[in-house]
Amino acid sequence: MMQSKNNRIEELLTLLKRERKYVSGARLGEIFGISRAGVWKLIKELKTKGYRIESKPKKGYLFLDFPESLDLYGIKEGLKTRLLGKKLHLMEEVDSTNTWAIKEALKGAEEGEVFLAETQTQGRGRMGRKWFSPKGKNIYLSIILKPEMPPQKVPLLNLGASLALAYFLEKVGLEPELKWPNDVLLKGKKVSGILSEAYAEADRVNFVVLGIGLNVNTRKEDFPEDIRNLATSLLIETGKEFSRNELVKRILEEFEGIYFLLKESPQQLLSKWCSYAKVEGKMVEVESFGELIEGVVQGIDEDGALLVKTQKGIKKILAGDVKVKGWGDSYL
């Protein structure tokens, strides 16, 4: 059966990584039904993309390491998802991965398509803020989702994405905390943020673009001075660099599980999210659309809104900045 060149490269990469030893060109040629010269051309393409593959006469080829840059083959290889990332798109530079994904969604792109970039010139955070997007250091990705939910439930996707990141960070030995509505913190500093943008009608969602920014290999001195003491990265917290290709896979896998859980049991998702936020019962100040609200957090409602008990009663807050009183400038 004929294979496309891309499929052959992906399968070759999977095989070399799995073997963890030299594999001869003759054997690879037999497996893929091509000549040894054809194998060499595929290996050469992988090397051009930054993969470290050692070639030795009479021994063959040995996989050593992934490239430092993002690479679609490296992300697809071993990706264990049913929906997210089945179609991946990568650009060196974009204005914003969310803007790019929205344009493609309006053209009919499918649910689960993922858009990645090495850098963003106009990366967006929540409430119009700019997202720091240095080249080749972090992860900037956007996912097209087409959930069957009313528009008021869309904020649950933010909570789900931040919960997925919390799960992933725990698995690399870190202790994340979640900040309503969409930030992930390590030791009180932001390591990740989520931005969802929905295109919806009165009673249904056409599509949502969910953007995730994760600070991976950024050093403290690389951050702009105004956020240097507010932001962190995996490198800062662990002292080691990470393969961004591997991290993209793990993020997509964690979020897909939560996305399916959200369809079946949104209350379970909310309960798990609250266990990482640890803000219930705290006295807070919330700045929401120019209004300053003070009160005690009662929890999160079924739509993902923050419930704050004020002197005038329970206030349902859909968006805003939350500051826990008595904790200095610690925004949780």
ChimeraX attribute file (.defattr): number of C-alpha atoms within 10 A of each C-alpha:
attribute: neighborCount
match mode: 1-to-1
recipient: residues
	/A:1	5
	/A:2	8
	/A:3	10
	/A:4	8
	/A:5	10
	/A:6	11
	/A:7	12
	/A:8	15
	/A:9	20
	/A:10	19
	/A:11	16
	/A:12	20
	/A:13	21
	/A:14	17
	/A:15	15
	/A:16	18
	/A:17	17
	/A:18	10
	/A:19	11
	/A:20	12
	/A:21	14
	/A:22	17
	/A:23	19
	/A:24	18
	/A:25	23
	/A:26	15
	/A:27	14
	/A:28	21
	/A:29	16
	/A:30	12
	/A:31	10
	/A:32	16
	/A:33	14
	/A:34	13
	/A:35	15
	/A:36	16
	/A:37	12
	/A:38	15
	/A:39	22
	/A:40	17
	/A:41	13
	/A:42	19
	/A:43	22
	/A:44	14
	/A:45	12
	/A:46	22
	/A:47	15
	/A:48	11
	/A:49	18
	/A:50	16
	/A:51	21
	/A:52	16
	/A:53	20
	/A:54	14
	/A:55	17
	/A:56	12
	/A:57	8
	/A:58	11
	/A:59	12
	/A:60	17
	/A:61	21
	/A:62	19
	/A:63	21
	/A:64	14
	/A:65	13
	/A:66	21
	/A:67	18
	/A:68	16
	/A:69	18
	/A:70	26
	/A:71	21
	/A:72	17
	/A:73	19
	/A:74	24
	/A:75	19
	/A:76	20
	/A:77	19
	/A:78	14
	/A:79	17
	/A:80	16
	/A:81	18
	/A:82	11
	/A:83	15
	/A:84	22
	/A:85	25
	/A:86	15
	/A:87	15
	/A:88	17
	/A:89	15
	/A:90	16
	/A:91	14
	/A:92	13
	/A:93	14
	/A:94	18
	/A:95	14
	/A:96	24
	/A:97	32
	/A:98	27
	/A:99	18
	/A:100	16
	/A:101	25
	/A:102	23
	/A:103	12
	/A:104	15
	/A:105	22
	/A:106	11
	/A:107	9
	/A:108	9
	/A:109	15
	/A:110	17
	/A:111	20
	/A:112	22
	/A:113	21
	/A:114	25
	/A:115	23
	/A:116	29
	/A:117	24
	/A:118	21
	/A:119	23
	/A:120	21
	/A:121	16
	/A:122	16
	/A:123	21
	/A:124	23
	/A:125	18
	/A:126	17
	/A:127	11
	/A:128	8
	/A:129	10
	/A:130	12
	/A:131	17
	/A:132	19
	/A:133	24
	/A:134	16
	/A:135	16
	/A:136	17
	/A:137	24
	/A:138	24
	/A:139	25
	/A:140	23
	/A:141	23
	/A:142	29
	/A:143	27
	/A:144	27
	/A:145	24
	/A:146	17
	/A:147	20
	/A:148	12
	/A:149	13
	/A:150	15
	/A:151	20
	/A:152	16
	/A:153	16
	/A:154	20
	/A:155	21
	/A:156	23
	/A:157	25
	/A:158	22
	/A:159	24
	/A:160	27
	/A:161	29
	/A:162	29
	/A:163	29
	/A:164	22
	/A:165	25
	/A:166	24
	/A:167	19
	/A:168	19
	/A:169	19
	/A:170	11
	/A:171	10
	/A:172	10
	/A:173	9
	/A:174	16
	/A:175	14
	/A:176	24
	/A:177	26
	/A:178	26
	/A:179	25
	/A:180	24
	/A:181	27
	/A:182	24
	/A:183	25
	/A:184	27
	/A:185	24
	/A:186	20
	/A:187	13
	/A:188	19
	/A:189	21
	/A:190	24
	/A:191	23
	/A:192	23
	/A:193	24
	/A:194	24
	/A:195	22
	/A:196	23
	/A:197	16
	/A:198	18
	/A:199	15
	/A:200	14
	/A:201	10
	/A:202	8
	/A:203	10
	/A:204	14
	/A:205	20
	/A:206	18
	/A:207	22
	/A:208	25
	/A:209	27
	/A:210	23
	/A:211	28
	/A:212	26
	/A:213	23
	/A:214	26
	/A:215	23
	/A:216	24
	/A:217	22
	/A:218	21
	/A:219	18
	/A:220	16
	/A:221	8
	/A:222	11
	/A:223	18
	/A:224	11
	/A:225	10
	/A:226	8
	/A:227	13
	/A:228	14
	/A:229	13
	/A:230	16
	/A:231	20
	/A:232	26
	/A:233	25
	/A:234	22
	/A:235	17
	/A:236	17
	/A:237	14
	/A:238	12
	/A:239	11
	/A:240	10
	/A:241	16
	/A:242	16
	/A:243	17
	/A:244	24
	/A:245	21
	/A:246	17
	/A:247	16
	/A:248	21
	/A:249	20
	/A:250	21
	/A:251	19
	/A:252	23
	/A:253	21
	/A:254	20
	/A:255	22
	/A:256	22
	/A:257	14
	/A:258	22
	/A:259	21
	/A:260	12
	/A:261	15
	/A:262	18
	/A:263	12
	/A:264	11
	/A:265	11
	/A:266	20
	/A:267	14
	/A:268	12
	/A:269	19
	/A:270	21
	/A:271	12
	/A:272	14
	/A:273	23
	/A:274	19
	/A:275	13
	/A:276	18
	/A:277	19
	/A:278	14
	/A:279	20
	/A:280	17
	/A:281	13
	/A:282	17
	/A:283	19
	/A:284	25
	/A:285	20
	/A:286	20
	/A:287	16
	/A:288	14
	/A:289	11
	/A:290	8
	/A:291	9
	/A:292	12
	/A:293	19
	/A:294	20
	/A:295	22
	/A:296	21
	/A:297	21
	/A:298	17
	/A:299	21
	/A:300	20
	/A:301	14
	/A:302	14
	/A:303	18
	/A:304	24
	/A:305	20
	/A:306	23
	/A:307	19
	/A:308	26
	/A:309	19
	/A:310	15
	/A:311	11
	/A:312	7
	/A:313	9
	/A:314	15
	/A:315	18
	/A:316	14
	/A:317	18
	/A:318	15
	/A:319	18
	/A:320	20
	/A:321	18
	/A:322	21
	/A:323	20
	/A:324	20
	/A:325	16
	/A:326	10
	/A:327	11
	/A:328	8
	/A:329	11
	/A:330	13
	/A:331	19
	/A:332	23
